[in-house]
Amino acid sequence: MAVGGVLPLTFSLLGDLYPPTKRTAVSGWIGVGMGIGIGTGQNLAGMLGPPFGWRVPFFVAACPAIVVGILIYLFTEEPKRGSMDHDPRDGELV
């Protein structure tokens, strides 16, 4: 549920943080990060699940996510909506 809820928000924020010329590259890096995260989670579950039980991999994966979430909440500002939506040819809003 968390990924399903956060993913659309992530791409919405990318539109406000990056100009149109950089959005595809940033979206690609988000996809790469998701793939690495999925692979890491599966590896953790495979290594920690059998000896410690099925709950431990969830806990281990959630701890860094909670820390990062708190840091983002404390140290980032929400971007102004639509601030990057302009036509680079003439500088007007799209």
C-alpha positions as CSV (number, residue, x, y, z in Angstrom):
1,M,0.0,0.0,0.0
2,A,2.8,2.4,0.8
3,V,4.4,2.2,-2.6
4,G,1.1,2.4,-4.4
5,G,0.3,5.6,-2.5
6,V,3.8,7.2,-2.7
7,L,4.7,6.5,-6.3
8,P,2.1,8.9,-7.9
9,L,3.1,11.5,-5.4
10,T,6.7,11.1,-6.2
11,F,6.2,11.7,-9.9
12,S,3.9,14.6,-9.2
13,L,6.7,16.2,-7.1
14,L,9.2,15.6,-9.8
15,G,7.1,17.8,-12.1
16,D,7.4,20.6,-9.5
17,L,11.1,20.1,-8.8
18,Y,12.6,19.6,-12.3
19,P,12.1,21.3,-15.6
20,P,10.6,19.3,-18.4
21,T,14.0,18.7,-20.0
22,K,15.2,16.8,-17.0
23,R,12.1,14.9,-15.9
24,T,12.7,11.8,-18.0
25,A,16.2,11.3,-16.6
26,V,15.0,11.8,-13.0
27,S,12.0,9.5,-13.6
28,G,14.5,6.9,-14.9
29,W,16.6,7.2,-11.8
30,I,13.5,6.8,-9.6
31,G,12.8,3.6,-11.5
32,V,16.4,2.3,-11.0
33,G,16.1,3.1,-7.3
34,M,12.8,1.2,-7.0
35,G,14.4,-1.8,-8.7
36,I,17.4,-1.7,-6.3
37,G,15.0,-1.3,-3.4
38,I,12.9,-4.3,-4.5
39,G,16.0,-6.5,-5.0
40,T,17.5,-5.4,-1.6
41,G,14.2,-6.2,0.1
42,Q,14.0,-9.6,-1.4
43,N,17.6,-10.4,-0.5
44,L,17.0,-9.2,3.1
45,A,13.9,-11.4,3.3
46,G,15.7,-14.4,1.9
47,M,18.6,-14.0,4.4
48,L,16.8,-12.9,7.5
49,G,13.4,-14.6,7.1
50,P,14.5,-18.3,7.6
51,P,16.6,-17.9,10.7
52,F,14.6,-15.1,12.4
53,G,11.0,-15.4,11.1
54,W,9.0,-13.5,8.6
55,R,8.5,-10.3,10.8
56,V,12.2,-9.4,11.0
57,P,12.7,-8.5,7.3
58,F,9.7,-6.1,7.5
59,F,11.2,-4.4,10.6
60,V,14.7,-4.2,9.1
61,A,13.3,-2.7,5.8
62,A,11.0,-0.3,7.7
63,C,13.6,1.3,10.0
64,P,15.6,3.1,7.3
65,A,12.4,4.2,5.6
66,I,11.1,5.7,8.8
67,V,14.4,7.6,9.4
68,V,14.4,8.9,5.9
69,G,10.8,9.9,6.2
70,I,11.4,11.9,9.4
71,L,14.5,13.6,7.8
72,I,12.5,14.6,4.7
73,Y,9.7,15.9,6.9
74,L,12.1,18.0,9.0
75,F,14.5,19.4,6.4
76,T,12.6,19.8,3.1
77,E,10.1,22.4,1.8
78,E,7.2,21.6,-0.4
79,P,7.9,23.1,-3.8
80,K,5.5,25.6,-5.3
81,R,3.0,23.8,-7.6
82,G,3.6,24.4,-11.2
83,S,6.8,26.3,-10.7
84,M,8.6,24.3,-13.4
85,D,5.8,24.2,-15.9
86,H,6.9,26.6,-18.5
87,D,7.7,26.4,-22.2
88,P,11.5,26.7,-22.4
89,R,11.2,28.3,-25.9
90,D,9.3,31.4,-24.7
91,G,9.4,31.2,-20.9
92,E,5.6,31.2,-20.5
93,L,3.6,28.8,-18.4
94,V,2.2,25.8,-20.1
